[in-house]
């Protein structure tokens, strides 16, 4: 009989094996704006990257404070969030909200014109 594992254990293992998947999921959660889900995700990520204590050390934040921050209802400062992400090999990035196809084409044309001007 196969040993069963919790959803948390399976998630942590998948993040450890595929950081790109973890980054994509984190981006989706940030886009949705669900702070409780974000805190759970960050806790799972910390476990995948050596545990909260190890990540706290790399991020140069207090481990006890980080445990509290990563609990449901946690509210990290931007400085803490950036340090935490960096310690795990990630960064926070900004992207435009999906545009209509016509706006994407217009933007691509403008970028192409800008590139041609720079090349001249």
TIMI-2910 file (N, C-alpha, C, CB; in pm, 1 decimal, decimal comma, always signed):
<rs>
+----------+----------+----------+----------+----------+----------+----------+----------+----------+----------+----------+----------+------+
!      n_x !      n_y !      n_z !     ca_x !     ca_y !     ca_z !      c_x !      c_y !      c_z !     cb_x !     cb_y !     cb_z ! resn !
+----------+----------+----------+----------+----------+----------+----------+----------+----------+----------+----------+----------+------+
!    +84,2 !   -117,6 !     +0,0 !     +0,0 !     +0,0 !     +0,0 !    +89,4 !   +124,9 !     +0,0 !    -96,2 !     -0,7 !   +122,6 !  Unk !
!    +60,9 !   +217,6 !    -87,4 !   +140,7 !   +339,1 !    -99,6 !   +117,7 !   +429,7 !    +20,8 !   +106,7 !   +413,5 !   -230,0 !  Unk !
!   +226,5 !   +491,2 !    +65,6 !   +218,3 !   +584,3 !   +177,5 !   +148,3 !   +710,7 !   +130,1 !   +359,5 !   +616,8 !   +234,9 !  Unk !
!    +46,3 !   +752,4 !   +203,9 !    -22,2 !   +875,0 !   +165,0 !    +47,3 !   +993,6 !   +231,0 !   -172,7 !   +869,9 !   +204,3 !  Unk !
!    +31,9 !  +1108,3 !   +167,9 !    +90,9 !  +1229,2 !   +224,0 !    -11,2 !  +1340,7 !   +215,0 !   +222,3 !  +1268,0 !   +150,5 !  Unk !
!     +9,9 !  +1440,3 !   +295,3 !    -85,8 !  +1550,2 !   +299,9 !    -72,1 !  +1638,8 !   +176,6 !    -66,1 !  +1633,1 !   +427,4 !  Unk !
!   -173,8 !  +1719,3 !   +156,8 !   -171,5 !  +1816,3 !    +46,8 !    -52,2 !  +1909,9 !    +65,2 !   -305,1 !  +1897,6 !    +40,7 !  Unk !
!    -28,8 !  +1951,7 !   +189,5 !    +83,8 !  +2042,0 !   +218,1 !   +216,8 !  +1977,4 !   +178,9 !    +85,7 !  +2080,3 !   +367,7 !  Unk !
!   +237,6 !  +1851,6 !   +217,5 !   +362,0 !  +1781,9 !   +183,8 !   +380,1 !  +1770,3 !    +32,7 !   +363,9 !  +1642,7 !   +247,5 !  Unk !
!   +272,8 !  +1737,2 !    -37,4 !   +279,9 !  +1724,3 !   -183,5 !   +309,3 !  +1859,2 !   -248,2 !   +148,2 !  +1666,5 !   -239,2 !  Unk !
!   +247,6 !  +1964,7 !   -197,5 !   +270,4 !  +2099,0 !   -252,4 !   +414,5 !  +2142,1 !   -230,3 !   +174,3 !  +2201,0 !   -188,7 !  Unk !
!   +464,5 !  +2123,4 !   -108,5 !   +602,9 !  +2160,8 !    -76,2 !   +700,2 !  +2085,1 !   -166,0 !   +634,2 !  +2132,2 !    +73,1 !  Unk !
!   +675,7 !  +1956,9 !   -184,9 !   +763,0 !  +1876,7 !   -271,4 !   +757,9 !  +1926,5 !   -416,4 !   +722,5 !  +1727,9 !   -265,2 !  Unk !
!   +639,5 !  +1961,8 !   -464,5 !   +629,7 !  +2009,9 !   -602,8 !   +702,0 !  +2143,3 !   -619,2 !   +482,1 !  +2024,4 !   -644,7 !  Unk !
!   +697,7 !  +2228,9 !   -518,3 !   +770,0 !  +2356,7 !   -523,5 !   +920,4 !  +2333,7 !   -523,9 !   +730,8 !  +2446,2 !   -404,6 !  Unk !
!   +964,1 !  +2236,7 !   -445,1 !  +1107,3 !  +2204,9 !   -437,6 !  +1157,5 !  +2153,8 !   -573,0 !  +1134,2 !  +2099,3 !   -326,8 !  Unk !
!  +1076,8 !  +2070,0 !   -637,5 !  +1116,3 !  +2010,8 !   -765,2 !  +1103,4 !  +2107,4 !   -882,7 !  +1033,2 !  +1888,3 !   -791,9 !  Unk !
!  +1009,1 !  +2201,3 !   -873,8 !   +980,3 !  +2288,3 !   -987,5 !   +956,6 !  +2432,7 !   -942,3 !   +858,2 !  +2236,3 !  -1064,3 !  Unk !
!  +1064,7 !  +2506,7 !   -914,5 !  +1049,7 !  +2645,7 !   -870,7 !   +975,7 !  +2733,5 !   -971,9 !  +1185,5 !  +2704,9 !   -843,3 !  Unk !
!   +984,1 !  +2702,2 !  -1099,8 !   +912,2 !  +2780,7 !  -1200,6 !   +761,0 !  +2767,0 !  -1181,2 !   +952,3 !  +2735,7 !  -1343,2 !  Unk !
!   +716,6 !  +2647,3 !  -1147,6 !   +574,9 !  +2625,0 !  -1118,1 !   +534,9 !  +2706,5 !   -995,4 !   +545,9 !  +2473,9 !  -1095,2 !  Unk !
!   +621,1 !  +2705,1 !   -893,2 !   +593,8 !  +2781,2 !   -771,6 !   +581,7 !  +2930,3 !   -802,5 !   +704,2 !  +2757,2 !   -667,5 !  Unk !
!   +670,7 !  +2980,6 !   -887,3 !   +667,8 !  +3122,6 !   -924,1 !   +538,9 !  +3157,4 !   -998,3 !   +789,9 !  +3158,0 !  -1011,0 !  Unk !
!   +497,5 !  +3070,0 !  -1086,5 !   +374,2 !  +3093,8 !  -1162,9 !   +252,9 !  +3094,3 !  -1070,3 !   +356,6 !  +2986,5 !  -1272,7 !  Unk !
!   +249,4 !  +2999,7 !   -978,6 !   +137,9 !  +2993,1 !   -884,1 !   +137,7 !  +3115,9 !   -793,4 !   +145,8 !  +2864,0 !   -799,7 !  Unk !
!   +255,0 !  +3156,5 !   -747,5 !   +266,0 !  +3275,7 !   -663,7 !   +216,2 !  +3399,0 !   -739,2 !   +411,8 !  +3296,3 !   -617,7 !  Unk !
!   +252,5 !  +3411,6 !   -864,8 !   +205,8 !  +3523,7 !   -947,0 !    +53,4 !  +3524,1 !   -959,5 !   +269,6 !  +3517,7 !  -1086,2 !  Unk !
!     -4,4 !  +3405,8 !   -978,2 !   -150,5 !  +3395,9 !   -988,7 !   -217,8 !  +3438,0 !   -858,4 !   -192,1 !  +3252,4 !  -1025,3 !  Unk !
!   -161,1 !  +3397,2 !   -746,2 !   -218,8 !  +3433,8 !   -616,3 !   -207,9 !  +3584,7 !   -594,2 !   -148,0 !  +3357,3 !   -501,6 !  Unk !
!    -94,0 !  +3641,1 !   -630,0 !    -77,6 !  +3785,9 !   -617,1 !   -177,3 !  +3859,9 !   -706,1 !    +66,2 !  +3827,0 !   -652,9 !  Unk !
!   -201,2 !  +3808,6 !   -825,7 !   -297,3 !  +3870,9 !   -916,9 !   -439,0 !  +3864,7 !   -861,1 !   -292,3 !  +3803,0 !  -1053,8 !  Unk !
!   -471,4 !  +3753,4 !   -793,3 !   -604,8 !  +3738,9 !   -734,0 !   -621,9 !  +3828,0 !   -610,9 !   -630,1 !  +3592,7 !   -696,2 !  Unk !
!   -511,5 !  +3857,4 !   -542,6 !   -517,0 !  +3946,3 !   -426,7 !   -564,1 !  +3881,4 !   -298,2 !   -605,0 !  +4059,4 !   -456,7 !  Unk !
!   -560,2 !  +3749,4 !   -289,1 !   -604,6 !  +3680,0 !   -167,5 !   -487,5 !  +3671,2 !    -69,6 !   -659,7 !  +3536,9 !   -201,0 !  Unk !
!   -486,4 !  +3758,6 !    +30,5 !   -373,0 !  +3766,8 !   +121,6 !   -355,9 !  +3641,0 !   +206,4 !   -388,7 !  +3886,6 !   +211,4 !  Unk !
!   -465,3 !  +3581,4 !   +253,4 !   -452,4 !  +3458,7 !   +331,8 !   -389,7 !  +3347,6 !   +249,2 !   -588,9 !  +3414,2 !   +384,4 !  Unk !
!   -433,2 !  +3334,5 !   +124,5 !   -377,0 !  +3232,8 !    +35,6 !   -228,4 !  +3261,3 !     +9,6 !   -455,6 !  +3228,2 !    -98,4 !  Unk !
!   -193,8 !  +3388,0 !     -3,8 !    -54,8 !  +3426,6 !    -23,8 !    +31,2 !  +3384,5 !    +95,1 !    -44,1 !  +3577,6 !    -46,1 !  Unk !
!    -17,0 !  +3405,6 !   +215,8 !    +60,7 !  +3369,7 !   +334,4 !    +82,8 !  +3218,4 !   +341,8 !    -10,2 !  +3419,2 !   +461,7 !  Unk !
!    -20,9 !  +3141,6 !   +310,2 !     -7,3 !  +2994,9 !   +309,6 !    +95,0 !  +2953,4 !   +204,8 !   -144,4 !  +2926,1 !   +281,9 !  Unk !
!    +84,8 !  +3011,6 !    +85,9 !   +177,7 !  +2981,0 !    -23,2 !   +321,7 !  +3013,2 !    +16,8 !   +139,3 !  +3059,5 !   -149,9 !  Unk !
!   +341,8 !  +3130,0 !    +78,0 !   +477,4 !  +3168,3 !   +119,2 !   +531,8 !  +3073,4 !   +225,8 !   +478,6 !  +3312,7 !   +172,2 !  Unk !
!   +445,2 !  +3026,9 !   +314,4 !   +488,9 !  +2930,4 !   +415,7 !   +529,5 !  +2798,3 !   +349,8 !   +376,6 !  +2906,3 !   +519,6 !  Unk !
!   +451,0 !  +2751,8 !   +254,6 !   +486,8 !  +2629,8 !   +181,5 !   +618,8 !  +2648,6 !   +106,0 !   +374,0 !  +2590,8 !    +83,0 !  Unk !
!   +635,1 !  +2764,8 !    +44,2 !   +760,0 !  +2793,1 !    -27,4 !   +878,5 !  +2790,8 !    +68,1 !   +752,1 !  +2929,4 !    -98,4 !  Unk !
!   +861,6 !  +2852,9 !   +183,6 !   +970,3 !  +2854,3 !   +282,5 !  +1007,2 !  +2711,6 !   +322,3 !   +929,5 !  +2936,3 !   +408,0 !  Unk !
!   +907,9 !  +2627,1 !   +342,1 !   +935,0 !  +2486,4 !   +375,5 !  +1009,7 !  +2418,0 !   +261,8 !   +803,5 !  +2411,1 !   +405,5 !  Unk !
!   +972,5 !  +2448,2 !   +139,7 !  +1037,6 !  +2386,9 !    +23,5 !  +1183,2 !  +2430,7 !    +10,2 !   +961,5 !  +2422,0 !   -103,9 !  Unk !
!  +1214,7 !  +2549,5 !    +57,7 !  +1349,7 !  +2602,9 !    +43,5 !  +1429,1 !  +2597,0 !   +173,3 !  +1343,6 !  +2745,1 !     -5,5 !  Unk !
!  +1403,1 !  +2493,8 !   +253,7 !  +1485,5 !  +2468,1 !   +370,9 !  +1420,1 !  +2493,8 !   +504,5 !  +1605,1 !  +2548,5 !   +362,7 !  Unk !
!  +1300,0 !  +2544,9 !   +504,6 !  +1229,7 !  +2571,1 !   +629,3 !  +1227,8 !  +2719,6 !   +662,5 !  +1293,8 !  +2493,5 !   +742,8 !  Unk !
!  +1131,7 !  +2756,3 !   +745,3 !  +1113,4 !  +2897,0 !   +779,0 !  +1237,2 !  +2952,9 !   +848,3 !   +990,2 !  +2915,0 !   +868,1 !  Unk !
!  +1297,0 !  +2876,3 !   +938,4 !  +1415,7 !  +2923,4 !  +1009,1 !  +1531,5 !  +2953,7 !   +915,5 !  +1458,7 !  +2821,5 !  +1110,7 !  Unk !
!  +1556,9 !  +2863,5 !   +822,0 !  +1666,4 !  +2883,4 !   +726,5 !  +1638,7 !  +3002,6 !   +635,1 !  +1687,9 !  +2756,4 !   +642,5 !  Unk !
!  +1517,2 !  +3011,3 !   +585,1 !  +1480,7 !  +3121,8 !   +496,8 !  +1487,7 !  +3254,1 !   +572,7 !  +1339,2 !  +3100,5 !   +438,4 !  Unk !
!  +1444,9 !  +3254,7 !   +699,0 !  +1452,3 !  +3376,0 !   +781,0 !  +1597,4 !  +3421,9 !   +793,1 !  +1391,3 !  +3351,3 !   +921,6 !  Unk !
!  +1688,8 !  +3327,9 !   +813,9 !  +1830,6 !  +3362,3 !   +823,1 !  +1883,1 !  +3423,7 !   +694,7 !  +1911,8 !  +3239,7 !   +857,6 !  Unk !
!  +1847,2 !  +3362,3 !   +581,7 !  +1891,2 !  +3415,8 !   +452,0 !  +1830,0 !  +3552,7 !   +424,2 !  +1854,5 !  +3318,8 !   +339,3 !  Unk !
!  +1707,0 !  +3573,0 !   +470,2 !  +1637,1 !  +3699,3 !   +447,5 !  +1675,0 !  +3805,1 !   +551,3 !  +1486,6 !  +3676,6 !   +449,3 !  Unk !
!  +1750,1 !  +3761,2 !   +651,4 !  +1791,8 !  +3849,5 !   +761,6 !  +1671,8 !  +3910,2 !   +834,0 !  +1882,1 !  +3961,5 !   +708,4 !  Unk !
!  +1574,3 !  +3823,3 !   +864,1 !  +1459,3 !  +3863,0 !   +945,2 !  +1447,8 !  +3766,4 !  +1062,4 !  +1327,5 !  +3864,6 !   +860,5 !  Unk !
!  +1383,8 !  +3808,5 !  +1167,4 !  +1364,7 !  +3727,1 !  +1286,5 !  +1273,7 !  +3608,8 !  +1254,5 !  +1305,8 !  +3811,6 !  +1401,5 !  Unk !
!  +1318,6 !  +3487,7 !  +1287,8 !  +1242,1 !  +3367,4 !  +1254,5 !  +1105,7 !  +3365,6 !  +1323,1 !  +1320,9 !  +3243,0 !  +1293,4 !  Unk !
!  +1099,7 !  +3403,1 !  +1448,8 !   +971,7 !  +3404,6 !  +1520,7 !   +875,1 !  +3501,5 !  +1455,1 !   +992,4 !  +3442,4 !  +1668,4 !  Unk !
!   +925,6 !  +3616,9 !  +1419,1 !   +843,6 !  +3716,8 !  +1352,1 !   +796,9 !  +3665,0 !  +1216,1 !   +921,7 !  +3848,4 !  +1335,6 !  Unk !
!   +884,7 !  +3594,4 !  +1145,5 !   +847,8 !  +3540,9 !  +1014,5 !   +740,1 !  +3434,0 !  +1027,0 !   +970,6 !  +3483,5 !   +943,7 !  Unk !
!   +749,0 !  +3347,2 !  +1129,4 !   +643,5 !  +3248,0 !  +1151,6 !   +509,2 !  +3319,0 !  +1169,4 !   +675,6 !  +3159,6 !  +1275,8 !  Unk !
!   +508,5 !  +3426,0 !  +1248,8 !   +385,5 !  +3502,0 !  +1271,1 !   +336,7 !  +3566,4 !  +1141,7 !   +407,5 !  +3609,5 !  +1378,2 !  Unk !
!   +429,6 !  +3622,1 !  +1065,6 !   +396,0 !  +3687,8 !   +939,6 !   +333,1 !  +3591,2 !   +840,6 !   +519,8 !  +3750,5 !   +878,6 !  Unk !
!   +381,6 !  +3467,5 !   +838,6 !   +334,2 !  +3369,1 !   +741,5 !   +208,4 !  +3295,2 !   +785,8 !   +442,5 !  +3269,7 !   +714,1 !  Unk !
!   +152,7 !  +3333,9 !   +897,8 !    +29,1 !  +3270,9 !   +941,7 !    -88,6 !  +3336,2 !   +868,7 !    +12,4 !  +3282,5 !  +1096,3 !  Unk !
!   -202,9 !  +3270,0 !   +870,8 !   -322,7 !  +3330,1 !   +810,6 !   -345,7 !  +3463,9 !   +879,1 !   -449,2 !  +3236,0 !   +824,7 !  Unk !
!   -373,6 !  +3563,2 !   +800,0 !   -393,3 !  +3696,0 !   +855,1 !   -264,5 !  +3773,9 !   +871,6 !   -461,8 !  +3686,0 !   +986,2 !  Unk !
!   -150,3 !  +3710,3 !   +839,0 !    -22,5 !  +3780,2 !   +845,4 !    -22,2 !  +3896,3 !   +747,2 !    +94,3 !  +3684,1 !   +815,9 !  Unk !
!    +53,8 !  +3998,1 !   +780,3 !    +55,3 !  +4117,0 !   +695,9 !   +198,9 !  +4168,7 !   +685,6 !    -39,7 !  +4227,1 !   +752,8 !  Unk !
!   +280,4 !  +4105,8 !   +600,5 !   +421,3 !  +4146,7 !   +594,5 !   +439,9 !  +4284,5 !   +533,1 !   +501,1 !  +4045,7 !   +515,5 !  Unk !
!   +539,9 !  +4354,1 !   +581,7 !   +578,3 !  +4479,0 !   +517,9 !   +639,9 !  +4444,5 !   +383,1 !   +677,6 !  +4561,3 !   +607,1 !  Unk !
!   +639,4 !  +4540,2 !   +292,0 !   +697,4 !  +4517,6 !   +160,0 !   +844,0 !  +4476,4 !   +173,1 !   +684,4 !  +4644,3 !    +72,6 !  Unk !
!   +916,7 !  +4540,8 !   +262,0 !  +1058,2 !  +4509,9 !   +283,9 !  +1077,3 !  +4362,7 !   +322,2 !  +1116,4 !  +4601,0 !   +393,6 !  Unk !
!   +992,2 !  +4312,8 !   +409,9 !   +999,7 !  +4172,7 !   +452,4 !   +963,7 !  +4079,3 !   +338,1 !   +906,8 !  +4147,5 !   +571,8 !  Unk !
!   +858,4 !  +4113,0 !   +264,0 !   +816,4 !  +4030,0 !   +151,1 !   +927,6 !  +4020,9 !    +47,0 !   +688,2 !  +4086,3 !    +87,1 !  Unk !
!   +989,2 !  +4133,1 !    +14,7 !  +1097,5 !  +4133,7 !    -84,1 !  +1216,7 !  +4051,2 !    -35,6 !  +1142,0 !  +4277,9 !   -114,1 !  Unk !
!  +1253,2 !  +4065,9 !    +91,5 !  +1365,6 !  +3989,9 !   +147,4 !  +1335,2 !  +3840,5 !   +147,1 !  +1397,2 !  +4037,3 !   +290,7 !  Unk !
!  +1214,4 !  +3804,0 !   +182,7 !  +1172,0 !  +3664,2 !   +184,4 !  +1177,5 !  +3603,4 !    +44,6 !  +1030,5 !  +3652,0 !   +241,5 !  Unk !
!  +1120,4 !  +3673,9 !    -51,9 !  +1122,3 !  +3623,6 !   -189,5 !  +1265,7 !  +3608,4 !   -240,2 !  +1043,3 !  +3717,7 !   -282,2 !  Unk !
!  +1349,7 !  +3706,9 !   -214,8 !  +1488,6 !  +3701,4 !   -259,7 !  +1562,2 !  +3583,3 !   -196,6 !  +1560,6 !  +3832,3 !   -226,1 !  Unk !
!  +1538,0 !  +3557,5 !    -68,7 !  +1602,8 !  +3446,2 !     +1,2 !  +1566,9 !  +3311,2 !    -61,7 !  +1563,2 !  +3446,8 !   +149,1 !  Unk !
!  +1450,3 !  +3305,5 !   -127,1 !  +1405,8 !  +3181,4 !   -189,9 !  +1433,2 !  +3179,9 !   -339,7 !  +1257,8 !  +3160,6 !   -164,9 !  Unk !
!  +1498,8 !  +3285,0 !   -389,6 !  +1533,9 !  +3288,3 !   -531,7 !  +1427,8 !  +3348,1 !   -621,8 !  +1563,5 !  +3151,5 !   -577,9 !  Unk !
!  +1337,7 !  +3426,7 !   -564,9 !  +1231,1 !  +3489,8 !   -642,0 !  +1241,8 !  +3641,2 !   -629,1 !  +1092,0 !  +3440,7 !   -594,8 !  Unk !
!  +1162,5 !  +3710,4 !   -709,4 !  +1151,5 !  +3855,2 !   -696,6 !  +1009,3 !  +3895,3 !   -730,2 !  +1253,4 !  +3928,4 !   -788,6 !  Unk !
!   +971,8 !  +4010,0 !   -681,3 !   +840,3 !  +4064,2 !   -710,3 !   +850,0 !  +4141,2 !   -840,9 !   +788,5 !  +4155,1 !   -594,2 !  Unk !
!   +756,4 !  +4121,5 !   -931,1 !   +758,0 !  +4190,1 !  -1060,5 !   +619,6 !  +4244,8 !  -1089,4 !   +804,2 !  +4094,9 !  -1174,3 !  Unk !
!   +615,6 !  +4346,4 !  -1170,6 !   +489,8 !  +4409,4 !  -1209,1 !   +465,5 !  +4381,9 !  -1356,9 !   +491,8 !  +4562,9 !  -1180,3 !  Unk !
!   +342,1 !  +4351,3 !  -1389,9 !   +305,3 !  +4326,6 !  -1529,3 !   +171,6 !  +4393,8 !  -1555,5 !   +298,3 !  +4173,3 !  -1560,6 !  Unk !
!   +149,9 !  +4436,0 !  -1679,3 !    +21,3 !  +4498,4 !  -1709,6 !    -91,4 !  +4395,7 !  -1701,6 !    +24,3 !  +4563,3 !  -1849,1 !  Unk !
!   -207,0 !  +4443,5 !  -1665,8 !   -325,2 !  +4358,4 !  -1668,6 !   -350,4 !  +4326,3 !  -1814,9 !   -450,7 !  +4427,6 !  -1600,7 !  Unk !
!   -397,2 !  +4206,3 !  -1842,6 !   -417,0 !  +4161,3 !  -1980,5 !   -488,2 !  +4267,5 !  -2063,0 !   -496,9 !  +4030,6 !  -1983,4 !  Unk !
!   -431,4 !  +4293,7 !  -2179,0 !   -488,4 !  +4393,3 !  -2270,2 !   -567,7 !  +4323,6 !  -2380,4 !   -377,0 !  +4482,0 !  -2331,7 !  Unk !
!   -654,9 !  +4401,3 !  -2442,8 !   -725,1 !  +4351,1 !  -2559,6 !   -624,5 !  +4330,1 !  -2671,3 !   -837,9 !  +4448,1 !  -2603,6 !  Unk !
!   -654,9 !  +4241,9 !  -2763,3 !   -564,7 !  +4210,2 !  -2874,6 !   -526,8 !  +4335,0 !  -2953,5 !   -629,6 !  +4107,9 !  -2967,8 !  Unk !
!   -621,5 !  +4425,9 !  -2975,4 !   -591,6 !  +4546,7 !  -3053,0 !   -489,1 !  +4634,0 !  -2980,4 !   -720,6 !  +4627,1 !  -3079,4 !  Unk !
!   -498,4 !  +4642,3 !  -2848,4 !   -402,3 !  +4721,6 !  -2771,5 !   -265,1 !  +4655,0 !  -2774,2 !   -450,5 !  +4739,6 !  -2625,7 !  Unk !
!   -261,0 !  +4521,7 !  -2770,9 !   -133,5 !  +4450,8 !  -2777,2 !    -64,6 !  +4475,5 !  -2911,1 !   -154,5 !  +4300,2 !  -2755,2 !  Unk !
!   -141,4 !  +4475,1 !  -3020,8 !    -83,8 !  +4500,0 !  -3153,2 !    -28,6 !  +4641,2 !  -3161,4 !   -188,7 !  +4477,7 !  -3263,3 !  Unk !
!   -104,8 !  +4737,6 !  -3108,8 !    -61,1 !  +4877,3 !  -3110,1 !    +68,9 !  +4893,0 !  -3030,6 !   -171,2 !  +4969,2 !  -3051,9 !  Unk !
!    +76,2 !  +4830,7 !  -2915,5 !   +196,2 !  +4837,6 !  -2833,0 !   +314,4 !  +4773,4 !  -2904,2 !   +172,4 !  +4769,6 !  -2698,1 !  Unk !
!   +292,4 !  +4660,6 !  -2969,7 !   +399,1 !  +4592,8 !  -3043,5 !   +451,2 !  +4681,4 !  -3156,5 !   +348,8 !  +4458,6 !  -3100,1 !  Unk !
!   +361,0 !  +4750,9 !  -3225,9 !   +403,2 !  +4842,3 !  -3332,9 !   +487,5 !  +4956,0 !  -3274,9 !   +279,8 !  +4899,7 !  -3408,0 !  Unk !
!   +443,8 !  +5011,6 !  -3162,1 !   +519,1 !  +5120,9 !  -3099,4 !   +657,1 !  +5073,5 !  -3055,4 !   +441,9 !  +5177,6 !  -2978,9 !  Unk !
!   +664,0 !  +4954,3 !  -3001,2 !   +793,5 !  +4900,5 !  -2958,7 !   +883,5 !  +4877,9 !  -3079,5 !   +774,9 !  +4768,7 !  -2880,4 !  Unk !
!   +826,1 !  +4828,0 !  -3187,0 !   +903,1 !  +4804,1 !  -3309,7 !   +955,8 !  +4934,5 !  -3365,8 !   +817,2 !  +4732,6 !  -3414,9 !  Unk !
!   +875,3 !  +5038,5 !  -3366,1 !   +918,8 !  +5169,8 !  -3415,1 !  +1028,9 !  +5225,5 !  -3328,0 !   +801,3 !  +5267,7 !  -3419,8 !  Unk !
!  +1017,4 !  +5205,7 !  -3197,4 !  +1120,2 !  +5253,1 !  -3103,9 !  +1251,8 !  +5180,6 !  -3125,7 !  +1074,0 !  +5234,4 !  -2959,3 !  Unk !
!  +1244,8 !  +5050,5 !  -3150,8 !  +1364,9 !  +4972,3 !  -3175,3 !  +1432,3 !  +5015,5 !  -3304,7 !  +1331,5 !  +4823,5 !  -3180,1 !  Unk !
!  +1349,5 !  +5044,9 !  -3407,6 !  +1406,9 !  +5090,4 !  -3535,3 !  +1476,5 !  +5225,5 !  -3518,1 !  +1296,7 !  +5100,7 !  -3643,8 !  Unk !
!  +1415,9 !  +5314,5 !  -3437,8 !  +1479,3 !  +5445,6 !  -3414,3 !  +1610,9 !  +5429,3 !  -3341,6 !  +1386,5 !  +5537,7 !  -3333,7 !  Unk !
!  +1618,5 !  +5338,5 !  -3245,6 !  +1742,8 !  +5316,1 !  -3171,6 !  +1850,2 !  +5257,2 !  -3260,8 !  +1718,4 !  +5224,4 !  -3052,7 !  Unk !
!  +1810,4 !  +5173,0 !  -3355,5 !  +1907,6 !  +5109,4 !  -3445,6 !  +1963,9 !  +5208,1 !  -3546,3 !  +1843,3 !  +4992,5 !  -3519,1 !  Unk !
!  +1889,3 !  +5313,1 !  -3577,4 !  +1931,9 !  +5409,5 !  -3680,4 !  +2045,2 !  +5500,0 !  -3633,3 !  +1814,1 !  +5494,9 !  -3723,1 !  Unk !
+----------+----------+----------+----------+----------+----------+----------+----------+----------+----------+----------+----------+------+
</rs>
